[in-house]
Amino acid sequence: MKILQKVKRSFRIKLILCFLLCAVMPLLYLGLSSYLTSLDIARRKIIESTNLTSRQAAKSIDERITQVENMADSVHFSLYTLYNTPSEPLSGYLDAFSSAKNTISSLMDAFDIYHISIFLDEDSIGSQEGVNFFPLGQLTDYQVGKEELSNLGTAPRWSFSQNLPLPYIVSRGKALNGFLTCYRSSSLNSDSMDCAFGIHLTSAELSEYLTASYAQSPIRAYLTDDNGTVIASTDPEQIGQLLPGNQAAAFKSHTGTDPLHWQDNEFLITAVHSGEWQVVTEIPDSYIKQNTDSLVQTILFTLIIIILLTVTVILYVSKGLTRKIDRLAMAMEHTQWNREETVVSDFAALLPQVPGSGDEIDRLTVSCSHMLHALNLSFHEVLELSVREERLNYQLLQSQINPHFLYNILASIQTLLSLGELHKADQMLSDLSHFYRGLLHRPDELIPLKDELEIAELYLRMEDLCKNHGFDWSVRADEGIENFLICKFTLQPILENSIRHGLKNDRQTMHIDIDISYDDDMIRILVTDNGTGIPTAKLQEIRKDLAEKSVRYDKHFGISNINVRINSSLQEHGTITIDSVLDKGTSVCILIPQITDEDQKGGIP
């Protein structure tokens, strides 16, 4: 009884018993025997069918080669007629030349030939025609020499080349990957060669005979010459390549119709054109293994037996087991973050009715329920702490700007008082009071652009008094853009840098331009001046601080402070860039998303 109770309570023992009794042993025996039998049958069937297909492809190529050689006789006869036509009168010779050209064009169309190149003596009229007729001296451009074609008689000479200098009107600028050319030559009126011609077939055309048979198959077929060069192939990248020396030698020495096994592949070799070329068909062993139809039939039969055994035992032993697993899987799939009610409703039905009576699945269900509940709580706590931390960091940066700004303004007022400029100092104190009343009126981190522009205008007026009208400014903003939100104190530090570091010593009035415009779904704020500019080394240093999003308290504090704040989530990760040319001026560009009060209330922390 104790053993039986242990089996009922142990999911692992149930699973092992089911597999051992119903699946593992029968499956291993039947699967192995079925696989070996089916693999041998499939191999023989595939090799037989592929051998037949390979012979048919080789026969088609052979017939095409024979057709071209027969057509070469017609071309030869046409050239014989042309060479036996006197050059005087010229009109008669031109008629014969035109007739020969038309005959060649008709042969190309009738037999679907890519191109025919005819090489005439350099002094012959028409040798410079440039489409079908060329001087004999250009034979070397076609990678053959006169000595190779001399004394051919009626016998053709076949040659493979990857590139031929065919006229543009023929190639249309397209580079083909190979040509198989049938060359003929003739000595019509002398002992030396008077003319030669080549009938060009493309490797792509010959490859079609192979591809048509194996288009949707991993079987690869290619045509090779006696040197092992690939002339045509179902893989265009292979054309023109040389087979490895040991592989080419093995193909050449192979005789008979039986396949050659080489490096996990079966090779069928079929001679073409009296053995001058070979069609090699490569059958991967993996393809043979994939086509074991009889293996599938054997496995199906095995599965029927296994199912009959399995159903009898599984229904009795694990009736409740599969139901628990299915329901637990569904509960886990439906569980999502921030959906505690789903966790409770999905897992409550799976918990054991009597505490301590469940098996491993029941205990796993309880643990998952507790774990997901704890993770949800932890997630909310971490999220809340992260939001608080970011807000505190932002407020810290914001608070650091205020004393920095105030210190600079008070220093300016002190300077005016020491110079006896009491009226200007009084005006700056009045503007400063108005300035801070505006800040206290909007304590939010984000304020409308119109308020930020008011802060900028107040600051510029105060600095204008202090600098004795050493600069002027202009502000332009697109219609309706002033209601979008921006980080408080974004413009003031930039304007302060422009005034304090950009004013020239030659008393020339500096101009500051503030331009605010729409940029798709962003807002572009461009602050430019025609001041002294920034030295290259210092500009690179500032750009590095901006890229690293770091605040340096010893220098560049204002611009780096702005950069960190507009890159925060409150401003939805805006950007700032700076450009400057020495003695020409400086430009600061700020890109921020279009945020309204409704957006901030709806989702911005």
C-alpha positions, 0 to 999 in steps of 0.5 A: 500500500505504501508503494502504491501511495508513493506512485500516486503522489509522484509525478516522476514515477508515473511518467517513467512507468508510462514511457517504459511500458508503452513507448520506449522499448517498442519504439526503439526496436521498430524504429531502428529496423524500419529506418534501415529498411526504408533507407535502403529502398529509398536510396535505390529508388532515388538513384534509379530515377535520378540516373534516368533524369540525368541521362535525359538531360545529357541527351538533350545537351548532346542533341543541342551540341550536334545541332550547333555543329550541323548549323556550322556547316550552313555558316561555313557554306555562306562564308564560302559564297561570300569569299568567292564573290569578287570584290569588284564591282563593289555593289555585287560584293556588298549584296553578297555580304548582306545576304551572308549577314541575313543568313547568319541572323536567320540561323541565329533566330531559327536555332535560338543561338545567343551569337555568332562571331565571324572573323575575316581577313583584315583587308576584307570588306565588312571585317569592321562591321562590329556586330557579327563580323570582326578582323582575324586579329581579334581572335585573341580577345576571344581567348583563342589563337590562329594556330589553335584553329588552323587546319581544323577542316570540317572538324569543330573545336569547342572552347569554354570561356567565362568572359567574351568581348561581345558587342554591347548591342548583343550583351546589353551590358549584362555580364554572363557567367560563361560561354561554350563556343563552337569554332570552325576555320577555313582556308578558302583561297590559300594555304593560310587560314582565311576566316574563322567563326564561333557559335556561342552558347551561354552556360545559362542555356545549357544549365536550363537542361539541368535545372529543369530536372532538379529545380525543386530538389537539393540534387545538384547537376553540372556539366564538366569538360575533360579538365574538370572545369564546370561549364554549366550547373544548377548552381550559377556560382559554380560555373567556371570553377575547377573541381578538386584534382582528386575529385576530377580524377575519380570522375574520369576513372569511374566506369559503368553505370553504378553511382560513385560514393564520394564524401557523403554524396552519390555521384552519377556520371554520364558521358556527353559528345563522345566523352568530351564532356560529362554530366555529373549528378550529385545526390546528397545522402541527406536527401536520400534519408529525407525520402524514406517513404517506407520509413514513414509507413513503418513508423505509422504502423509502430505508432498504432501499436504504441497508441493501443498500448499507451491508451490502455495504461495512460487512461488508468494511471494518469487520467488526472495527470494530463488534466492537471498539466493542461490546466496548469499550462493554460493558467501560465499562458494566461498569466500576465504582469500586472494582472493579479486577478488572473493569477488568482482565478486561474490558479485557485481551481488547480490547488488541492482540495485537502492540504498536504494531499497533492503531488508534485504538480499541485505543489508546483501550482501553489509555488507558482501562484505565490511566486507570481504574486510576490513578483507582481508586488516587487515589480510595482515597488521597483517601478515606483522607486525608479520613478521617484529616483528619476524625479528626485534626480530631475529636481536636483538638477533643476535646483542646481540651475537656480542658485547658479543663475541667481549668483550670476545675476547678483554678481552683475547687480553688484558690479553695477552698484560698484560702478554707480549705475544705481538706476540700472541696478534698481531696474535689474532688481525689479526684473529679478523680482518679477522673474522669480515671481513667475517661477514660483507661480509655475512650480512644475518641472515642465512649463509651457513654451510661452512661459519659458520665453518670458523667462528668457526675455526677462533674463535678456533684458537684465543682461542687456542693462548690465552689458550696456546694450552690447547685444540685441535679440529676436524671437520667432515661434510657429503659430500655436507652438507656445502651448507645448511643454518644455523643461523649466530653465532650458533657454536661460543657461544657453543664452547666458553662455552666448552672452558671457562667452560670445560678446566680442571685444571690438564693441560690435553688437552681437545678435542672438536669434531664437527660432522655435518651429515644428519638425514632424512630431518634434519641436525644434528650438534653434538658438544662434549668435554671431559671437566669438564662437568656440575653439575646436578643442573646447567644442569637442569636449562639450560634445563629449559631455553631451554624448555621455549625458554627464553633468560636470560641475567644474565647467560646461555646467549649464549646457550639460545640465540642460542635456541631462534634463531633456534626455529624461523621461519627463521630456520623453528623451529629447536631444541637444546638439551644438555647432560653432565656428570660431569668430563666426558664431555658435548654434545650439539645436534642441529637439523635444517631443510635442508634450501637452498638459493632457499628455502629462496628466495621461501618462508622463510620470 
